[in-house]
Amino acid sequence: KTIYLSLFLLFFFSLSTSAQWLAFPPVPEDTLPAHFRFDPNELRAEIYADIPIDLREQLYPRSSLKFADQAGLDLQYLMESGYVYNEWPEMEEYLNTILKKITPPDLKNAPYLRAYLLKDGDYNAFMSPIGAMYIHVGLFAYMPNESTLAGILAHELAHYYQKHSIQSFVKNISGEFRPGFLLLNKGAASAFSVSNEMEADSLAASWLNQAGYSIEGLIESTRIIKRLEAQLLLRSFTEWELDRVTHPHPQERLEMLQRLSDQQDPENKAQNLTDPTLFQKNSYRARKEILKYLLQDFEYYQCIEQAFTFHLYQPTNPEYVYYLLEAIRRNCYLNPDLWSQRFIANRYYEIAPRRQGGIQKIKRVTDFLDTFDRTMLALPEKALDEIKASFYWKGEPRFRTYEDAYIFFSRVGEVLKAPECLLSNAILYSFNPEYQTTLLEKYLAYPTVKHRDYAEHLMAGTLQNALPEQRLTVLSTVLNVARQGTEDILIRDKKTTQSTSIDHIVTGIKAVRPAGEVVFLNDLQYTQQRAYSILKELEGLSLVPIVSKGSKVEFHKLDPRYWETMQQLEVNEIEFVLCSIFETQKKSGEKEDYQAVLDLSTDVFLQRTKVNRYVDIMVANIREIPDGVPKVVFYGGEDKLVYREPTEPQLIDLLQQKLVASDLRTRQLDQYLLEKTKE
């Protein structure tokens, strides 16, 4: 097939060479910032104080405490999870500069009012009950300017100002949203949510006007939502229109906002921008971050479409070509049948007439490059006139299937002198050692590459043999839960205290893991954020079912970072231990009984006797072992503890038993794999 690459020959871009290394011992810049450290007790008190006094002290005291407690706990977990950017201070400062400009005077002293950026490639933003605002980095995939960003921030701020989350809680416990005789009263909940959205738009428009921003930014953010909803409907075989459950239809919002815009003082439509260059600078970096996290979160289809969209506007940027290649390669690695399916078009539907009359949805019958359909990429109306790579829809299509597209973009990457594209191709061609070696030699000839050690061992065939035969055991979770009837209450320690019980549990694990390192994951949260984040990512990988159709998964082929993490830690296996302890208590509707659980510490909870308790323990492994299974998940079932004895020694004994049983199960699976390989 003819491939036109002359456009690319005059340009040279190199991929970013920065790497997110796992840090042992800790380094100063790896420490969680002080303003990320939320005290759940203070959060609970702040949220509780916002609930109307008659509800929290007379009508629904326990439910009010539960709402405040769970909301505060969720916020604390989010802030300490590594999911919030703490290594991009310029973006955080930029977001909060805009937020301050649109904040009304009566909110200026709100203690928790601040915008945070989340490592999530999806288009979303949300507000917490205390005023902490969370912006997905994925918003920057579609926002054209700062005015649009200001509109989104103002809308979320209005939800906090109107205390919509508190109002929703109040209406729920007061019975307005409870199930009726047969069905849930969805109408009441829907009408309330839709009303909230319209109210937030109206208030946001007022603040934008006062701050000197054009309301057009808020209008544009609604147009984006409208395009994304249209795209979503094209992917659905059964849905023709999204339900009006939590949000009004975008067209309703657009009509209202247009009326408000028509009333805006023309002098306030000049867009009071903070700095025109700051939006472009942060937006450019955000695009790379979006693709990185879509890829890491296994959202391969979304990564393909997003990378291709960015590529249309900047066809000579090799980063976008690299993410296209990687998302295609990884998606097809897990399901080789995708290679022959039509690029992007394979998950979309189109409308066709029925024989008996009417219309129906059918699988799209035309290829993606046959006809320009902006809806498939959620592009604005005049996109074809604005994108630089409109040539894709002129003449014979450059590619049709995912295989065609991969070949095309691998050649584009070579022309752009993008080394990481070479590595992607080399990993793909593991079945052809000679060609793989050629690609790796070209890759390693570049002075700066992201995965040099990985590539050298891949070329030598020593990836797994190069890792020490050691295991890291990570005590990932110790959940202590009091179950009052059907209501679960989580026991948590203050961050200023150190649990001796956790120390004893770690010591108990070391007794059956004498040759390997044992760490408690939470100990890394504040001072080793990079280590904490990558281990949390690997823990999620160990628990999620991942199957490569037709062959076993080799995790280094999904992402070289996994192998590099083990190399950094000097292990070839990472074992995650998750345990939950449930204490069954009598059902209670009293606030005092809920509070009594909150006042417990881990040490007190695990030493109590004469209680009914059950333990769940799961062991999950990620492995890079020659002739070994790549991952094992072992669950030994629920265990009831002895009533009159304290939990801690029983828990340690059970943990030791489960770890030994997990080892046995792993050896059995390795033996089975070896026998199957010989066959």
N, C-alpha and C positions, 0 to 999 in steps of 0.2 A: 504494500500500500504506500502511496505517495505521502511523504511527511514533509511539511514545510517548516524549516527551522532557521531560515535566514534572519528572521526577526531577532533571534536570540544571539546571533554571532557577535554582536558588538558590545555585549554586556558581560560583566563578570561579578558575581556575588558569591561570597563564601558563607557557609552555614555558621551559626553561632557555635563557638567552641567551649562555652561554659558547661560545666557538668555539676549535677547535684550530688556531691559525694557524701557518703555516710561518715559522720564525724565521731570518732572515738580517739582521744578524749574530747570533751566539749571545747568549743572555741567561742569567744565573746559574741560574735555576730549570730551565733546559733541559739541565743537565749530568747525566750518568749518575752516580748515587751511588757512592761509593768501594766500598761492600760489594757492588755489582753487578759489579765488575771482577775476574773470575776469571782467574788465570794458568793456562793449560792445562798448563804444565810441573809446577806445584805440584799441580794436580788429578790429573794422570797419576801422580805419585809417591804421592799419598794413596791412590788407588784400587789402585795396584799393590801397595802395602804391605799391603792387606787381603786379598790373594789368598794362600792357604796357601803357605808357603815352599817346600814340596817341589814344588808345581806350577810356581811362577814361576821357580825356580832349577834344577830338575832335569827334570821331566816335560814341561812345556809353557811354556818361557820366552818364545818368540816370541808365542804366542797370548795369554799373559798380558799382555805389553806392548801388544799390539794392542787387547785389550779395554780396558785402562786408558787408552790413548791416545784411542781413539774416543769412549769415555764422557766423558772430560775435554773433548774438543773439542766435543762436542754441548752440554755444559753451558755452556761459554764462549760458544758461539754463541747459545744461548737467552738468557743473561743480558744480552747486548749487542744483542739483536735488536730491542728496543723492544716485544717481546711481553709483557714483565713490567712490571707497574705500578711506576713510580717517582714518580708524581705523586699518590699516595694514601697518605701516611704514616700517617694515622689507622687505615686498615684494616690496613696492614702491622703496626703496633704492636699492634693488637687481636688479630690472628692469633697473633703471637708471644707475647703475654701468656698466651693459652690454652695454647700449645705448651709454654711453660716450666712451667706448672702440672702438666701430665701427664707431663713428661719424668722418667724415673727418675734417681736420683743418679749412676749410672755413665755417663750420657750428658750430664751437665750441661756438661762441658768439650769436647764434640765441636766442632772448630773451624768446621765449615761448617753446623752444625745451625741451620736457619732456615726459616721459611715465607715463600713468595713467592706473589703473586696474579697469575694469567695473564689476559690479555685474550681470553678465549674463553668464548662463551656456552653451551657444552655442559657437561653434568653430568659432571665428572671431577676426579680428583686423582691425583698420582703422586709417587713418592719416587725420589731419585737415589742412586747408590752412596755418595756422600759425606755424605748427610744433608740436602741442600737439598731442601725439600719444595715442591711446586708445586700450588696450589689454583686451579682454574678459577673465574672469577667466576660462571659458570653454576651452580655448586653452590647459590648463594643463591636460585635460582628455586624450590627445593623445600624447603629446610631451614626448619623452623618455629621453632627456638630454638637457643640457644648450646650446649645439651647435645648436640644432633645434630652441630653443627660440631665439638665436642670429640671426639665419637666417631669422626668421619672422620679428624681429625688423629692421634688415638691409633692408629687402624688403620694409617695410612701410616707412622707412626713405628715401629710394630712390624716392618714390612717391613725398615726400615733396621737396627733392633736385631738382627734375626735374619740380617742380611746375605743376604737372599733373592736379590738380583740377582747377587751374587758366587756363591752356591750354584748358581743356574741356569747361569751361565757355566761353572762347574766341571763340572757334570753334562753339559753340552753337549760340551765338549772331551774329556771322559773317555769319551764314546761312548754314554752312556745315552739320549740323544735322537737319535742318528744314525739314518739310514734303515736298515731291515733289508734282507733280500734283495729284497723287492718293494715294501714300503710303509714310510713313515716311522713310527717307533715313537711314534705319537701318544698311546698309552695311558700310557706312562711320563711323558711331558711333562705330560699332563693331570693325572694323579694327583699329580705333584709340585706343580703350580701350585695345585690344589684344596687340597692339604695345607697349602701356604703361607698361603692365605687363611684357613683355619680356625684355623691357628696364630696368625696376626696378630689375628684376632678375639678369641681367648682371652686373649692378652697385653694387648691394648688394653682389654678389660673389666677386667682386674686393675688397670691404671694408672688408669683412670677411677674405680674404686672407691677407690683410695688418694688420689686428688685430690679426692674428694668430689663427683664428678659421677655422675649416675644412668646406669646402663647402658642405660636406656631410650633415650638419645640414639643409641647405637650400633644399637639395635634399629630405631629409626625410620629411620636411614640405610639399613638393609637393606630396610625396607619400601618406601622410595623406589625403590631399585634394582629391586625386584620389580614396582612399578607401571610403571617405564620399560621393563622387558623386556616386560611385557604389551602396552604401547603399541606397541613395536617389532614384535611378532608380529602385531598388527592391521594393520600396514602391509605385511606380507609375504604374497604369494600362495602361496608354496610352504612356508614354515616354520611348523611347528606348535609346536615347542619348541626353545629355544636349546640348542646343544651345550654340554655340560659340559667345556669345553676348558681355559680358564684360571681360571675361577671356579666354585665350587660353586653349585648352584641356590639362590636366595635363601631358599627354604623350609627347606633344610638349615641355613643360617646362622641363620635365625630361631629354629628349634627349639633349637639349641645355645645361642644368646644368651639365650633365655628361661630355660633351665635355670640359666645363670650369674646372671641377674637375680634369680631366686627365692632364690639363695643369698646375695645382697648384703645387707649390714647395712642395715636400714631407715633408720638415721640418715644413711647415705651416699646416700640417694635424693633428697635435698633440692635437688640441682642447685646446686653451688657456683659460681654465676654471677659473672663478672667485674664486670659492670654491666648490669642488665637493659635499660637504654636504649641501650647501645652496639650490641647486636645489631640492634635495630630500626632504629637510625639508619644503620648500615652496610648492612643488608639493603635498606633503602629505596633508597639510592643505587645499590646493586648491580643492582637491577632495571633501572634506566635503562641501566647499562653493559652488561648482558646483551643488551638489545634493540639497543643501538648496534652491538655487535660481531657479533651475528647478521646484522644488516642489511649491515654493511660486508663480511662474509665471504660474501655472496650466499646465505645460508641463509634464503631468503625464507619457505618453508613453516614452518620452525621459528620464525621471528620472528612470523609471523601467529598461530600457536598459542600462543606464549608471551605475546605482547602481549594476546591475547584472554583468556588465563587471568588475567593481572594485572588486566585490566579488570573481570573478574567480581568480584574482591574490592574493587576501588576504581574503580567505574564513573564517578566524576567527575574522575578524573585525566586531563588532556588529553594527557600524554606517551604513555600507552598507546594512545590513539586515534590519535595521530600515527603511531606505529610500525606500527599496523595498516594505516593508509592507505598509508604508504610501502611496506611489504612487499607489499601487494596490487598497488599501482601498478607497482612495479618488476618483480614477477614476471610480471604481465600485459603489461608493455611488451616483455619478451623473448619472451613467448608469448601473443599476443592470444586464442588459443583458450581460455585459462583463464577469461576473463571470464564465459563461459556455464556453466562447470563449478560443481559444488556446493561451497559454502564449507566448507573443512576436510575434509568427507566424501569429497572426490574422490580422496584417496590412501589410503583405508582399505578393508578387506575385512570381510566378516562370514561366519558359518558358516551353511550351508544344506544340506538333505538332498539326496542323489543319488537319481535315479529308480531306479537299480538297487540302492539300499541304501547305507548309510553316509552320510558327510558330506563336504562340500567347502567351499572358500573361494570366495566370489564378490565382485565389487565391491559395496560398500555401496549398497543401493537406497533407503535413507531419507536425508532431509536431516539435517544436523547439529543443527538446532533442533527436529526432530520429537520426538526422545526423548533425554533426558539420559543420556549414556553417559560416565561419568567416566574410563573407560579411555582414551578418545581424547585426553584432556588430562592423563593420568597423575595424576589427582586422588585424594585419600584417600576413604575410604568415606563419611564424613559431609559431603562437600563441598557437596552441594546445600543442606544446612541452614545452612552457614556463609557461602556466597558472598552478596554483597549484590545481585547482578544475576540472581537465580534467575528473574526475570520473563521472561527470554528463552525459557524452556520452558513458558510459560503462554499459552494462547490461540493465535491465529494467529501463525506465525513472522514475525518482523520482516524477515527476508531469507532467501534460499535460495542464490543464486549469489554468486560473488565480486563481480560487478557490483552486485547488490543490496546486498551488505555494504558496498561502497565508498560507494555513495550514502548509505546509512544513517549510516555513521560520519563522512562529510564533513559531514552535517547536525548530528551530535552535536558535532563539532569547532567548528562555527560557533556553536552554543549555548553551548559552554564558552569562547567567545572565545579560541580557540587559533590564533594567526596562522600557525604552521607548517603546520597542516592546510589553511589557505587556499592556501599556496604549493604544497603537494602537489597540490591540485586544479587549480591554475593550470598546473602543468607537464603534467598529464594532458591538459588542454584546449588543447594547442598547435594542434590542428586547427580551433579556433574562436577566432580572434583577439579578437573583440568580447567574448565571455564571459571569455576569459583576462584581458583588460585590466581588466574589472570586478573579478575576483578579486584581481589584483595591486594595484589601487588600494586595496582593503580591507586587503590585507596591509601595504602601505607606510604606511597611516594609523596603524598601531600605532607607538608611540614606540620600542619595542625589539623588533627581530626579528633572527634569526640570519643571514639571507642578503640584506641590503638591496641591496648592489651588484649581486648576481646578479639579483634581482627587477627592478631598474630597467632593466638591460640586456635582460632577457627581455621586458619590456613594450615597450621601444624597438626590439626586433628587432636588437640590436647585440652580442649575446653574443660571437660569433666575431670580428667586426670590431673590437671593443674591445681585443682582445689584440694586443700588439706582434708583428710578424712576426719572431720570434726563436726560437731553438732552444737548449734546455739539453741538453748531452750528459753523461750520467752513466756513468762507467766503474764498472759495478756489481760485476763479479766478475772476478778474475784467479785462477783455480785452478791451482796448480802441483802436479802429481800424478806420483809415481813408481809405475810399475806393475811389481811384481815377480811375474811369472807372471800370475795373475788377481787378485792382491791390490793394491788401490790404497792408497797412503800419501800423505797430504796434507802438503805443506810449508807451514809457517806461520812468520811472524816473531814475535819477541818484541815486545810492545807498547811496549817502551822504545826500540826501534830504528825508524828511518825508512828505507824502501826507496828507494834512488836509482833503481832500475829502474822502479818505479811512476811516479816523477816523469818519467822519460824517456818512458814510454808515454803519459802525459797530454800531454806536450809534442808527441809525435808525432801524437796525435789533433787537437790544436789546429791543426796544420799544414793539415789538411783541413776544419777547423771554425773558420776565423779570425774569423767574425762572431759566434759564440756562445760561451757560457760552457761550460767543461769542468770537471767535478768528479769526484773519486774518492770513491765513496760511503762507504767505510770511514773517511774523514777526518771524517765527521760523527757517528760513533758516540758519542763521549764528550761532546762539547760542544754538539751540535745534535740532540738526540734527537727532537724533533718533526719536524724536517726529514728526518731519517733514516727515521723511521717512515712518514711519508706517501709518501716516495719509494719505500720498499720495497713499500708497498701498491700504488702505481701501477706499479711493475715487475711485480708479480704480475698486475695487471690487463692489462698489455701482453702477457703470455705466455699467459694463459688464453683459450681459444676462447670468445668471447661473441658470440652471434648473436641479433639481434632478428628473429623470424619475420616476413617480409614487408617489412622495411625495414632500412636501415642503423642501427647503434647510434650514438646521440649521447650521449657519456659524461656530459655535464652533465645529461642527463635521468635517468640512473641515480643520480647523486649530485652536487649542486651544489658539493661540496667540491673536485671535480676541476677545475672551472672556476676556483674561487677559488684553488686552488694555483697554477695557471698565471698568474692575475692577480698573485698575490704575487711570483712569480718573474719576471714581465714577459716571458713567452714564450707562444707558442701551440703549442709542440711540445716534448715531452720524449722524448729518445732514450736508451735503455739499451743498453749494450755489455757483453756477457758473453763471456769467453774462457776456455778451459781448455787447458792445456798438459800433454800426457801424455808421459812419458819411459818407454820400455819397457826393463826390466832383466831380467836372468836370474832365473828362479824360484829362490826361496830359502826355506828353513825356519829360517834362523838368526836369532836375536834381534839379533845384532850388525849384520846387514844392514838390519834394520828401524830400529834405532837410528841408523845412519849417515844415513838419510834424514831422520829427525827433527832431526838436528844441522845440516842445511842451512838456509840463509837464502834468501829470494827472489832476492837479488842474486847469490849464488853459483850457485844453480840455473840462472838465466837466462844466465849467462856461460859455463857449461860447454860444451866442444866434444867432438866425437867421441862423440856420443850419438844414439840413435834417438828422434826426437820427432815428435809429431803435435799439430796445433792445431785446436781447434773454436772458431769465432767466430759469435755470433748478435747481431743488432741488432734491437731491438724499439722501436716508436714509439707514443706516445699523442699524438693531435693534435686540436686544435680549430681547423680551417682551413676557411673557406668553400669549398664545392664540392670538398673533399678527403676522402680516405678517413680514417676516424677512427683506424685503427691499422694498422700494417704490421709484420710479423715477417719478417726476412730471415735465411736461413741458407745460407751458401755451401758447405757440405760440409766434410769433413776435409782438412787440408793437411799433407803431410809436409815437414819441414824438412830443410835441407841438413846432412848428417852432420858435417862438419868445421867448421862455423861456429857461433858462439854464437847462442842463441835470441833475445835481446833485439832486435837490429836486424831480424831476420827477422819477429819478431812485430809490431813496429811497422809494417813494410812491409805485412804482411798486413792489419793493422787498417785502414790507410789504404785499401787496395784494397777491403775489404769495405764500408767506409763509403761509398765512391764508388759501388759496385755497389748498395748499399741505396738511395741517393738516386735512382739510375736506375730501380730497381724501383718506388719510391714515385711517381715522375713518371708511369710507365706506368699504375699503378693509378688515379692521379688522372685521367688522360686517359680511361681506360676508364669510370670513374664518370661523367665529364662527358658522354661520348657516350651512355651508357645513360639519363642524365637527359633529354637532348634527345629521345631516342626516346619 
